[in-house]
Amino acid sequence: MNTSALRQKALDYISREQDPQFRAEVETLLAEEQYDELNDRFYTEIEFGTGGLRGVIGGGYNRMNSFTVQQATEGLARYVDRAGEGRETEPPRAVIAYDSRRFSDTFALQAALVLAAHGIRTYLFSSLRPTPELSFAVRYLGAATGIVITASHNPKEYNGYKVYWNDGAQVVEPHDSGIIDEVRSVQGQIETIPHEEALQRSLLVMVNREIDDAYVEAVKRLSIRPQLLSERARELNVVYTPLHGSGAYLIERVLGELGLHVVTVPEQREPNGEFPTITFPNPEEPAALDLAVRLGKELGAQIVMGTDPDGDRIGIAVPADGEFHLITGNQCGVLLVDYVFGSRSELGTLPERPAFIKTIVTTNLQRRVAEHYGAECYDTLTGFKHIAALIRSFESQPGGPQFVMGDEESYGYLVGTEVRDKDAVAAALLCAEMTAYHVSQGRSVLGRLHQIYEQFGYFEESTVSRSFEGEQGQKTMDALMQQLRDQPPRELGGIAVVEIKDMDNGTTQDLRSGETRADINLPRSNVLQFLLEDESIISARPSGTEPKIKFYTSCAGVPGVALDQARKTVGARVAAIRRDIEAIIEARAAS
């Protein structure tokens, strides 16, 4: 973008931004003629995607700031008005929650005042709450829509804005595209009403305890073996960290009310959007649990748990041979599938048609375990909104499947249907209960995982993730995905590619027969899957929330093979495939 166009865009933004801090940032950049930085802030507008917004905090149309939040909310409010959603109550309702990130409370209030200006009664949590509680609150209050201000597990420079519909799930078609159209049509100044007026007219209602109490009781009802938990609670030491986010209050409360002794990492208990003790507030990152693991060793804990800033993802570590072993998202999912379906099968509490849902990049070991216990298994695209859409579909079918559990490899788990997004509060309860159960059976959590591998086959997963920042980065990712479509690899790790699934056009290309089949019944998405001759699966997917592309590899061993041997064989295949993927990425990045 040339200098004249940049200046005009910047001046237009300054005229529309009501927050003096963000406005001053851009004014300073103009005065100092920092055109490279201005280009990054204005070469495009932050995209209101299918789930909302996510981006770096700062002034400009390509940043998270007061104006972009108000613009998104104006579009959402118009869509709610147009859809007539929530008109069975007068006025229609919305709910807003937020996490510990910088400006989260500010953005939440600004969004509420835009909704109030449309006559939408907005229930706003007066302090930070985890995302799953927002999902629960939408259903509990009969709201038309909900918003969470969070950037989940992104670095501290980011914030975001997630939109939920009346079933408590993130928006999907047709609502997502309808909201996007409305957001794009917003021009000029955005109307709000004063904070005090909104309160006086009951268009802004502050909420806390009522929702907390109802949500906590809903989570506690998910306990499968409450008697065992009560009996073993005093023997079980749990170390937990919220990573400076929103999880501490509710996880401490739920586990505490069930009698469990929870020790929260003191350095990371208090909310702090700067995340001073960690580089990335993401339980997927091993370093994020360093302090918790250290404390777990000191206290002899049976399990260590950590949740991300908005309390929807959870990571765990368990002791074995004097050390703590970090459990991957896929492994934790396997353990929970085994515990939830196995226990309910044993106790006779599974529904007539129990259903398990996972994403297409999540290990198929979970499918093997769930099917062993009689579950119907379904795959869907990455993102819990797709899992929620299937739950909604099940509920519309008389005598249809009944959802029991769903998950994704990136540390997200959901049990039950009162929440429609991944729920780290409920997962924390079930991870603790699962640990108590295995201890009562005379084995460790890791020992149970090894038993599962020997029974169903050893699976190993690997993710290659590469960031591409800015305008050129997006072009590089687009070019890489196009290259994989136009010139797909014929082998990976020395193993032949036999099928290529393209989720963008819903087809499977069989490289052995040359046949192309339109056989993928999933929403369209920019994802490719390469199926190898040995049944390994490699998935390529640009992230929907970060400027990066991810390649997911999953390789499987044969049931009954000794674990040490299976690890060597499968690990060698994973490493070879990983090297080829990295070479493909590097070649495109250098071109």
TITORLO-730688 format. One line per field, with one value per residue (C-alpha): residue number from 1; y, x, z. Coordinates in nm, 2 decimals, padded with zeros to 4 digits. Layout:
residues N
resi: c(NUM:...)
c2: c(Y:...)
c1: c(X:...)
c3: c(Z:...)
END
This chain:
residues 591
resi: c(1:2:3:4:5:6:7:8:9:10:11:12:13:14:15:16:17:18:19:20:21:22:23:24:25:26:27:28:29:30:31:32:33:34:35:36:37:38:39:40:41:42:43:44:45:46:47:48:49:50:51:52:53:54:55:56:57:58:59:60:61:62:63:64:65:66:67:68:69:70:71:72:73:74:75:76:77:78:79:80:81:82:83:84:85:86:87:88:89:90:91:92:93:94:95:96:97:98:99:100:101:102:103:104:105:106:107:108:109:110:111:112:113:114:115:116:117:118:119:120:121:122:123:124:125:126:127:128:129:130:131:132:133:134:135:136:137:138:139:140:141:142:143:144:145:146:147:148:149:150:151:152:153:154:155:156:157:158:159:160:161:162:163:164:165:166:167:168:169:170:171:172:173:174:175:176:177:178:179:180:181:182:183:184:185:186:187:188:189:190:191:192:193:194:195:196:197:198:199:200:201:202:203:204:205:206:207:208:209:210:211:212:213:214:215:216:217:218:219:220:221:222:223:224:225:226:227:228:229:230:231:232:233:234:235:236:237:238:239:240:241:242:243:244:245:246:247:248:249:250:251:252:253:254:255:256:257:258:259:260:261:262:263:264:265:266:267:268:269:270:271:272:273:274:275:276:277:278:279:280:281:282:283:284:285:286:287:288:289:290:291:292:293:294:295:296:297:298:299:300:301:302:303:304:305:306:307:308:309:310:311:312:313:314:315:316:317:318:319:320:321:322:323:324:325:326:327:328:329:330:331:332:333:334:335:336:337:338:339:340:341:342:343:344:345:346:347:348:349:350:351:352:353:354:355:356:357:358:359:360:361:362:363:364:365:366:367:368:369:370:371:372:373:374:375:376:377:378:379:380:381:382:383:384:385:386:387:388:389:390:391:392:393:394:395:396:397:398:399:400:401:402:403:404:405:406:407:408:409:410:411:412:413:414:415:416:417:418:419:420:421:422:423:424:425:426:427:428:429:430:431:432:433:434:435:436:437:438:439:440:441:442:443:444:445:446:447:448:449:450:451:452:453:454:455:456:457:458:459:460:461:462:463:464:465:466:467:468:469:470:471:472:473:474:475:476:477:478:479:480:481:482:483:484:485:486:487:488:489:490:491:492:493:494:495:496:497:498:499:500:501:502:503:504:505:506:507:508:509:510:511:512:513:514:515:516:517:518:519:520:521:522:523:524:525:526:527:528:529:530:531:532:533:534:535:536:537:538:539:540:541:542:543:544:545:546:547:548:549:550:551:552:553:554:555:556:557:558:559:560:561:562:563:564:565:566:567:568:569:570:571:572:573:574:575:576:577:578:579:580:581:582:583:584:585:586:587:588:589:590:591)
c2: c(00.00:00.34:00.61:00.83:00.54:00.44:00.79:00.81:00.47:00.57:00.91:00.73:00.49:00.78:00.95:00.64:00.51:00.63:00.49:00.75:00.50:00.31:00.64:00.78:00.48:00.55:00.92:00.86:00.63:00.89:01.17:00.95:00.83:00.46:00.33:-00.03:-00.06:00.13:-00.10:-00.40:-00.24:-00.13:-00.35:-00.55:-00.54:-00.79:-01.06:-01.15:-01.52:-01.81:-01.79:-01.42:-01.22:-01.28:-01.07:-00.86:-00.58:-00.23:00.06:00.00:-00.19:-00.50:-00.51:-00.60:-00.27:-00.09:00.00:-00.35:-00.50:-00.24:-00.30:-00.68:-00.63:-00.39:-00.65:-00.92:-00.71:-00.63:-01.00:-01.09:-00.82:-00.94:-01.31:-01.22:-01.43:-01.43:-01.23:-01.48:-01.29:-00.92:-00.78:-01.05:-01.16:-01.19:-01.30:-01.18:-01.33:-01.25:-01.38:-01.22:-01.08:-00.72:-00.51:-00.81:-00.63:-00.31:-00.49:-00.69:-00.37:-00.20:-00.49:-00.49:-00.12:-00.17:-00.46:-00.25:00.03:-00.23:-00.30:-00.64:-00.71:-00.82:-01.02:-00.94:-01.13:-00.87:-01.05:-01.31:-01.64:-01.94:-02.00:-02.31:-02.12:-01.87:-02.16:-02.29:-01.94:-01.89:-02.20:-02.14:-01.78:-01.86:-01.60:-01.54:-01.50:-01.49:-01.34:-01.44:-01.20:-01.42:-01.52:-01.86:-01.99:-01.73:-01.52:-01.22:-00.97:-01.12:-01.09:-01.21:-01.23:-01.55:-01.56:-01.82:-01.89:-01.98:-02.35:-02.24:-02.34:-02.12:-02.00:-02.22:-02.18:-02.00:-01.77:-01.73:-01.61:-01.39:-01.22:-01.17:-01.00:-00.77:-00.68:-00.60:-00.36:-00.15:00.21:00.53:00.58:00.30:00.38:00.28:00.40:00.52:00.26:00.40:00.43:00.07:-00.04:00.18:00.05:-00.31:-00.35:-00.43:-00.68:-00.79:-01.16:-01.39:-01.63:-01.75:-01.87:-02.00:-02.21:-02.37:-02.44:-02.60:-02.83:-02.93:-03.01:-03.21:-03.42:-03.55:-03.75:-04.12:-04.27:-04.01:-04.26:-04.37:-04.00:-03.94:-04.24:-04.16:-03.78:-03.75:-03.98:-03.79:-03.49:-03.26:-02.98:-02.72:-02.41:-02.17:-02.01:-01.67:-01.72:-01.77:-02.13:-02.11:-02.01:-02.27:-02.56:-02.51:-02.49:-02.80:-03.02:-02.88:-02.94:-03.30:-03.33:-03.32:-03.16:-02.91:-02.71:-02.42:-02.30:-01.97:-01.79:-01.85:-01.84:-01.47:-01.34:-01.15:-01.08:-01.03:-01.40:-01.31:-01.67:-01.83:-01.76:-01.91:-01.96:-02.29:-02.63:-02.78:-02.63:-02.85:-02.54:-02.40:-02.68:-02.65:-02.48:-02.71:-03.02:-02.89:-02.84:-03.18:-03.34:-03.16:-03.26:-03.61:-03.53:-03.81:-03.57:-03.22:-03.01:-02.68:-02.48:-02.21:-01.85:-01.89:-02.23:-02.45:-02.65:-02.87:-03.04:-03.30:-03.47:-03.79:-03.95:-04.27:-04.39:-04.07:-03.83:-03.66:-03.75:-03.50:-03.65:-03.53:-03.41:-03.73:-03.95:-03.76:-03.81:-04.18:-04.21:-04.02:-04.21:-04.53:-04.41:-04.25:-04.52:-04.81:-04.70:-04.62:-04.96:-05.14:-04.95:-04.99:-04.61:-04.58:-04.47:-04.71:-04.55:-04.39:-04.15:-04.03:-03.75:-03.65:-03.42:-03.56:-03.47:-03.66:-04.00:-04.30:-04.49:-04.31:-04.45:-04.81:-04.77:-04.61:-04.87:-05.14:-05.02:-05.01:-04.64:-04.50:-04.29:-03.98:-03.76:-03.39:-03.09:-02.92:-02.69:-02.77:-02.58:-02.88:-03.12:-02.91:-02.91:-03.29:-03.29:-03.07:-03.31:-03.61:-03.43:-03.37:-03.74:-03.94:-04.25:-04.11:-04.13:-03.98:-03.78:-03.90:-03.74:-03.55:-03.41:-03.28:-03.34:-02.98:-03.05:-02.99:-03.23:-03.22:-03.47:-03.43:-03.17:-02.89:-02.71:-02.70:-02.62:-02.78:-02.76:-02.78:-02.74:-03.07:-03.23:-03.14:-03.32:-03.63:-03.64:-03.63:-03.90:-04.12:-04.09:-04.19:-04.49:-04.62:-04.58:-04.78:-05.05:-05.07:-04.91:-04.56:-04.35:-04.41:-04.78:-04.78:-04.60:-04.87:-05.14:-04.96:-04.95:-05.32:-05.40:-05.17:-05.09:-04.82:-04.49:-04.19:-03.84:-03.55:-03.19:-02.97:-02.60:-02.31:-01.94:-01.70:-01.35:-01.05:-01.00:-01.20:-01.48:-01.53:-01.55:-01.81:-02.03:-02.00:-02.09:-02.39:-02.53:-02.47:-02.66:-02.95:-02.96:-02.92:-03.12:-03.35:-03.57:-03.93:-04.06:-03.93:-04.09:-04.34:-04.47:-04.43:-04.19:-04.39:-04.13:-03.76:-03.61:-03.25:-03.10:-02.78:-02.96:-03.27:-03.52:-03.82:-03.89:-04.25:-04.25:-04.63:-04.63:-04.27:-04.23:-03.92:-03.96:-03.69:-03.87:-03.63:-03.52:-03.24:-02.86:-02.71:-02.63:-02.56:-02.90:-03.17:-03.53:-03.77:-04.14:-04.36:-04.73:-04.83:-04.64:-04.34:-04.01:-03.67:-03.36:-03.01:-02.72:-02.35:-02.24:-02.05:-01.85:-01.79:-01.70:-02.05:-02.37:-02.71:-03.06:-03.34:-03.69:-04.01:-04.35:-04.68:-05.00:-05.35:-05.47:-05.72:-05.60:-05.54:-05.17:-05.11:-05.26:-05.08:-04.74:-04.80:-04.90:-04.64:-04.37:-04.42:-04.38:-04.06:-03.92:-03.99:-03.84:-03.53:-03.48:-03.48:-03.24:-03.00:-03.01:-02.93:-02.63:-02.50:-02.53:-02.32:-02.06:-02.01:-01.97)
c1: c(00.00:00.14:00.21:-00.09:-00.33:-00.18:-00.22:-00.58:-00.66:-00.49:-00.67:-01.00:-00.93:-00.84:-01.17:-01.36:-01.16:-01.31:-01.04:-00.76:-00.48:-00.54:-00.60:-00.27:-00.07:-00.17:-00.12:00.23:00.31:00.19:00.39:00.70:00.63:00.67:00.52:00.63:00.44:00.15:00.13:00.11:-00.17:-00.37:-00.28:-00.59:-00.87:-00.87:-01.10:-01.42:-01.39:-01.63:-01.57:-01.50:-01.18:-00.83:-00.52:-00.25:-00.37:-00.31:-00.44:-00.54:-00.79:-00.57:-00.55:-00.77:-00.89:-01.20:-01.31:-01.28:-01.46:-01.74:-01.76:-01.79:-02.05:-02.25:-02.26:-02.36:-02.64:-02.78:-02.78:-02.96:-03.22:-03.26:-03.29:-03.55:-03.35:-03.45:-03.77:-03.97:-03.82:-03.84:-03.59:-03.37:-03.07:-02.69:-02.41:-02.05:-01.75:-01.38:-01.04:-00.73:-00.58:-00.49:-00.80:-01.04:-01.26:-01.26:-01.35:-01.63:-01.79:-01.77:-01.93:-02.21:-02.28:-02.32:-02.56:-02.75:-02.79:-02.98:-03.21:-03.05:-03.03:-02.67:-02.56:-02.19:-01.98:-01.83:-01.49:-01.32:-01.48:-01.38:-01.52:-01.72:-01.91:-02.01:-02.13:-02.33:-02.47:-02.61:-02.83:-02.91:-03.03:-03.20:-02.98:-02.98:-02.60:-02.29:-01.94:-01.61:-01.32:-01.01:-00.73:-00.72:-00.36:-00.20:00.10:00.04:00.03:-00.30:-00.66:-00.98:-01.36:-01.56:-01.93:-02.18:-02.53:-02.84:-02.74:-02.42:-02.20:-01.97:-02.16:-02.17:-02.36:-02.58:-02.52:-02.15:-02.17:-02.47:-02.28:-01.98:-02.19:-02.34:-01.99:-01.86:-02.15:-02.08:-01.99:-01.93:-01.96:-02.10:-02.37:-02.34:-02.52:-02.36:-02.27:-02.50:-02.79:-02.75:-02.76:-03.06:-03.26:-03.16:-03.01:-02.68:-02.71:-02.40:-02.39:-02.18:-02.29:-02.62:-02.44:-02.14:-02.36:-02.56:-02.25:-02.06:-02.35:-02.36:-01.99:-02.02:-02.30:-02.05:-01.87:-01.90:-01.78:-01.86:-01.84:-01.49:-01.39:-01.52:-01.34:-01.01:-01.02:-00.80:-00.53:-00.51:-00.28:-00.36:-00.13:-00.29:-00.20:-00.44:-00.13:-00.25:-00.59:-00.95:-00.96:-00.85:-01.17:-01.40:-01.16:-01.06:-01.42:-01.54:-01.26:-01.27:-01.65:-01.58:-01.33:-01.01:-00.70:-00.59:-00.27:-00.25:00.09:00.11:00.32:00.06:-00.27:-00.35:-00.48:-00.22:-00.24:00.14:00.19:00.51:00.62:00.58:00.66:00.34:00.02:-00.05:-00.07:00.04:00.39:00.59:00.75:00.41:00.38:00.74:00.64:00.35:00.57:00.83:00.56:00.41:00.75:00.78:00.43:00.42:00.12:-00.05:-00.15:-00.05:-00.29:-00.27:-00.54:-00.50:-00.61:-00.98:-01.01:-01.12:-00.79:-00.62:-00.28:-00.17:00.14:00.16:00.44:00.63:00.97:01.04:00.97:00.66:00.56:00.38:00.07:-00.01:-00.35:-00.41:-00.30:-00.51:-00.81:-00.74:-00.73:-01.05:-01.23:-01.12:-01.22:-01.56:-01.68:-01.52:-01.66:-02.01:-02.02:-01.92:-02.17:-02.45:-02.50:-02.42:-02.72:-02.87:-02.67:-02.36:-02.17:-01.81:-01.69:-01.34:-01.17:-01.01:-00.66:-00.71:-00.56:-00.77:-00.66:-00.95:-01.19:-01.06:-01.11:-01.45:-01.58:-01.45:-01.70:-01.98:-01.97:-02.07:-01.78:-01.79:-01.51:-01.55:-01.34:-01.11:-01.30:-01.55:-01.82:-01.83:-01.86:-02.14:-02.32:-02.32:-02.46:-02.74:-02.80:-02.82:-03.07:-03.30:-03.32:-03.58:-03.39:-03.07:-02.71:-02.67:-02.35:-02.13:-01.79:-01.59:-01.24:-00.96:-00.59:-00.51:-00.61:-00.98:-01.24:-01.61:-01.83:-02.20:-02.42:-02.49:-02.18:-02.12:-01.75:-01.44:-01.45:-01.13:-01.32:-01.51:-01.20:-01.01:-01.27:-01.26:-00.88:-00.87:-01.14:-00.97:-00.64:-00.81:-00.97:-00.65:-00.47:-00.75:-00.68:-00.32:-00.18:-00.07:-00.23:00.08:00.06:-00.30:-00.19:00.07:-00.20:-00.42:-00.12:-00.06:-00.43:-00.51:-00.18:00.08:00.00:00.24:00.15:00.36:00.28:00.50:00.39:00.54:00.45:00.43:00.37:00.23:00.11:00.39:00.34:-00.02:00.08:00.34:00.09:-00.16:00.11:00.21:-00.14:-00.18:00.14:00.02:-00.29:-00.12:00.19:00.11:00.39:00.39:00.55:00.63:00.89:00.96:00.59:00.37:00.07:-00.24:-00.52:-00.55:-00.86:-00.94:-01.19:-01.21:-01.40:-01.51:-01.33:-01.09:-00.83:-00.72:-00.37:-00.38:-00.68:-00.68:-01.04:-01.17:-01.47:-01.70:-01.74:-01.65:-01.96:-01.81:-01.83:-01.58:-01.24:-00.89:-00.75:-00.57:-00.52:-00.26:-00.33:-00.02:00.01:00.08:-00.24:-00.05:-00.24:-00.08:-00.31:-00.21:-00.41:-00.36:-00.46:-00.78:-00.66:-00.29:-00.06:00.07:00.03:00.02:00.10:-00.04:00.11:-00.04:00.12:-00.01:00.14:00.00:-00.20:-00.01:00.34:00.57:00.56:00.94:00.95:00.64:00.78:01.10:00.92:00.64:00.88:01.11:00.82:00.70:01.05:01.10:00.77:00.84:01.17:01.00:00.73:00.99:01.17:00.85:00.79:01.15:01.15:00.83:00.95:01.28:01.11)
c3: c(00.00:-00.09:00.16:00.06:00.09:00.43:00.57:00.45:00.61:00.94:00.95:00.89:01.18:01.41:01.33:01.43:01.73:02.06:02.28:02.33:02.38:02.06:01.87:02.01:01.89:01.53:01.56:01.68:01.40:01.15:01.31:01.30:00.95:01.05:00.73:00.76:01.09:00.95:00.66:00.89:01.08:00.77:00.47:00.56:00.81:01.10:00.97:01.14:01.07:01.13:01.50:01.56:01.58:01.70:01.66:01.81:02.04:01.91:01.71:01.34:01.14:01.14:01.52:01.83:01.97:02.09:01.75:01.59:01.90:01.87:01.49:01.54:01.81:01.59:01.32:01.56:01.71:01.36:01.28:01.61:01.52:01.16:01.26:01.52:01.76:02.12:02.06:02.26:02.55:02.58:02.54:02.38:02.58:02.54:02.78:02.79:02.97:02.95:03.06:03.21:02.89:02.85:02.77:02.81:03.07:02.86:02.54:02.72:02.86:02.52:02.35:02.61:02.56:02.18:02.24:02.49:02.23:02.02:02.31:02.38:02.76:02.82:03.12:03.19:03.44:03.67:03.68:03.46:03.40:03.18:02.84:02.92:03.18:02.91:02.70:02.99:03.07:02.72:02.76:03.13:03.06:02.73:02.55:02.18:02.17:02.38:02.35:02.51:02.51:02.49:02.27:02.43:02.44:02.21:02.33:02.55:02.25:02.14:02.23:02.06:02.04:02.01:01.93:02.05:01.94:02.14:02.19:02.37:02.08:01.86:01.55:01.24:00.91:00.84:01.14:01.10:00.73:00.82:01.10:00.88:00.62:00.88:01.02:00.68:00.62:00.93:00.84:01.03:01.40:01.62:01.86:02.23:02.54:02.86:03.12:03.40:03.16:03.05:03.42:03.51:03.21:03.29:02.95:03.13:03.41:03.61:03.70:03.91:04.18:04.03:03.71:03.91:04.14:03.86:03.65:03.94:04.01:03.64:03.64:03.96:03.81:03.55:03.82:03.73:04.05:04.32:04.60:04.50:04.47:04.82:04.96:04.79:04.80:05.11:04.95:04.63:04.60:04.30:04.19:03.96:03.77:03.59:03.41:03.53:03.37:03.46:03.58:03.95:04.12:03.96:03.95:04.31:04.40:04.21:04.33:04.68:04.71:04.62:04.90:04.69:04.82:04.55:04.57:04.32:04.20:04.40:04.14:03.87:04.06:04.02:03.68:03.48:03.11:03.09:03.19:03.37:03.46:03.12:02.75:02.62:02.83:02.66:02.84:02.51:02.57:02.82:02.97:03.08:03.34:03.47:03.80:03.85:03.80:04.04:04.30:04.22:04.29:04.62:04.74:04.60:04.38:04.19:03.91:03.79:03.58:03.40:03.21:02.95:03.01:02.92:03.10:02.81:02.75:03.00:03.01:03.26:03.39:03.60:03.80:03.71:03.82:04.02:03.74:03.60:03.24:03.03:02.87:02.52:02.42:02.22:02.51:02.76:02.52:02.50:02.88:02.92:02.65:02.82:03.17:03.07:02.83:03.02:03.36:03.23:03.05:03.37:03.57:03.32:03.27:02.90:02.69:02.43:02.14:02.30:02.07:02.07:01.84:01.76:01.50:01.19:01.32:01.65:01.70:01.57:01.89:02.06:01.80:01.86:02.24:02.21:01.97:02.20:02.46:02.21:02.11:01.77:01.65:01.44:01.29:01.22:01.13:01.38:01.62:01.89:01.70:01.46:01.75:01.89:01.55:01.56:01.91:01.79:01.50:01.73:01.95:01.65:01.57:01.76:01.89:01.75:01.89:02.24:02.29:02.57:02.50:02.23:02.20:01.99:02.00:02.11:02.48:02.45:02.60:02.65:02.85:02.86:02.69:02.93:02.78:02.40:02.39:02.53:02.91:03.12:03.45:03.38:03.24:03.55:03.76:03.54:03.52:03.90:03.93:03.67:03.86:04.18:04.00:03.86:04.19:04.35:04.10:04.20:03.88:03.77:03.50:03.28:03.35:03.22:02.90:02.84:02.88:02.62:02.38:02.41:02.37:02.08:01.92:01.99:01.83:01.80:01.68:01.58:01.48:01.27:01.31:01.12:01.17:00.87:00.99:00.80:00.45:00.29:00.54:00.44:00.07:00.15:00.34:00.05:-00.20:00.01:00.03:-00.35:-00.41:-00.21:-00.42:-00.76:-00.69:-00.40:-00.26:-00.39:-00.07:00.28:00.50:00.22:00.24:-00.06:-00.05:-00.16:-00.10:-00.08:00.09:00.01:00.27:00.05:-00.23:-00.05:-00.26:-00.22:-00.48:-00.50:-00.64:-00.71:-00.93:-01.05:-00.93:-00.76:-00.54:-00.39:-00.06:00.22:00.41:00.61:00.60:00.35:00.50:00.38:00.49:00.31:00.43:00.29:00.37:00.34:00.24:00.60:00.72:00.85:00.82:00.76:00.77:00.65:00.79:00.81:01.16:01.19:01.49:01.44:01.14:01.11:00.92:01.09:00.97:01.19:01.16:01.32:01.28:01.43:01.54:01.55:01.86:02.08:02.00:02.29:02.38:02.35:02.00:01.89:02.00:01.80:01.48:01.49:01.61:01.32:01.08:01.24:01.24:00.87:00.78:00.99:00.80:00.47:00.59:00.72:00.39:00.20:00.42:00.40:00.02:-00.01:00.25:00.06:-00.28)
END
